[in-house]
Structures are given as structure tokens and as C-alpha cells.
């Protein structure tokens, strides 16, 4: 069984905002998903395109693939 509901933190405890349809005493596992705030999303939007014109994208991609060919592991001794 799974359900999603909104909750607010008060005094270190989760206080449900929505009604929860569970029997009294039911034990559940809670997963916390921290959603980005409007402020976080606005900052991300302002940063969009910040590297435009300063980075050669084709060269960057080429260098990434070239660096994957370099082995940094020691030769195994058998």
C-alpha cells in the first residue's frame, strides 16, 4: 500500500496537512522528499545559459571522451 500526503514540521514532529486514511496504531515507513522552493527554482532559472559563449562545447565533449580512454588503474599482478 502506498500513499502521498503533505505534512508540516512542528517541534521536530511531522504534522499532516492532508487527511491520512490509516488505521490507528498502523506502523508506516516515511520517505522525505525535499522539494525545491520557488526561490531555488528562480535561482536555477537565472543561472541558465551562464556558460554561453565562454565554453567550446564540442571541445569539452571531445576532451571528456578522450579522458575516458586514459587508464589510471595499476596493472593487476596475478
C-alpha positions in Angstrom: 0.0 0.0 0.0 1.3 3.5 -0.7 0.0 7.0 -0.2 1.3 10.5 -0.6 0.3 13.3 1.7 1.6 16.7 2.7 3.0 17.5 6.2 4.5 20.3 8.1 7.3 20.1 10.6 6.4 21.4 14.1 8.7 20.9 17.1 10.6 18.2 15.3 7.4 16.2 14.5 5.6 15.8 11.2 2.1 17.2 11.4 -0.1 16.0 8.4 -1.8 18.8 6.4 -3.9 16.3 4.5 -6.2 13.7 6.0 -4.5 10.3 6.3 -6.6 7.1 5.8 -4.8 4.7 8.0 -6.0 2.6 11.0 -5.0 3.9 14.4 -1.6 2.4 15.5 -0.6 1.4 12.0 3.2 1.4 11.6 4.5 3.0 8.4 7.8 3.9 6.8 8.2 7.6 5.8 10.4 8.8 3.0 11.2 12.5 3.0 11.5 14.2 -0.4 12.7 17.8 -0.1 11.0 19.7 -3.0 12.8 22.8 -4.3 11.3 26.1 -3.2 10.3 28.8 -5.7 13.4 30.7 -4.6 15.6 27.7 -5.6 13.8 27.4 -9.0 14.2 31.1 -9.7 18.0 30.9 -8.9 18.3 28.0 -11.2 16.5 29.8 -14.0 18.7 32.9 -13.6 21.8 30.7 -14.0 20.5 29.2 -17.2 22.9 30.0 -20.1 25.6 31.3 -17.8 28.4 29.5 -19.8 27.1 30.5 -23.2 29.8 31.9 -25.3 32.6 31.0 -22.8 32.9 27.3 -23.3 33.6 25.4 -26.6 31.1 22.6 -26.1 32.4 20.5 -28.9 35.9 20.6 -27.4 34.6 19.9 -24.0 32.7 16.8 -25.2 35.8 15.7 -27.1 38.0 16.1 -24.0 35.6 14.1 -21.8 35.6 11.2 -24.2 39.4 11.4 -24.6 39.9 11.3 -20.8 37.8 8.2 -20.6 40.4 6.4 -22.6 43.2 7.1 -20.1 43.7 4.2 -17.6 44.5 5.3 -14.1 44.3 1.8 -12.6 47.5 0.0 -11.8 48.3 -3.2 -13.8 46.9 -6.2 -11.8 49.5 -8.7 -10.6 48.5 -12.3 -11.0 
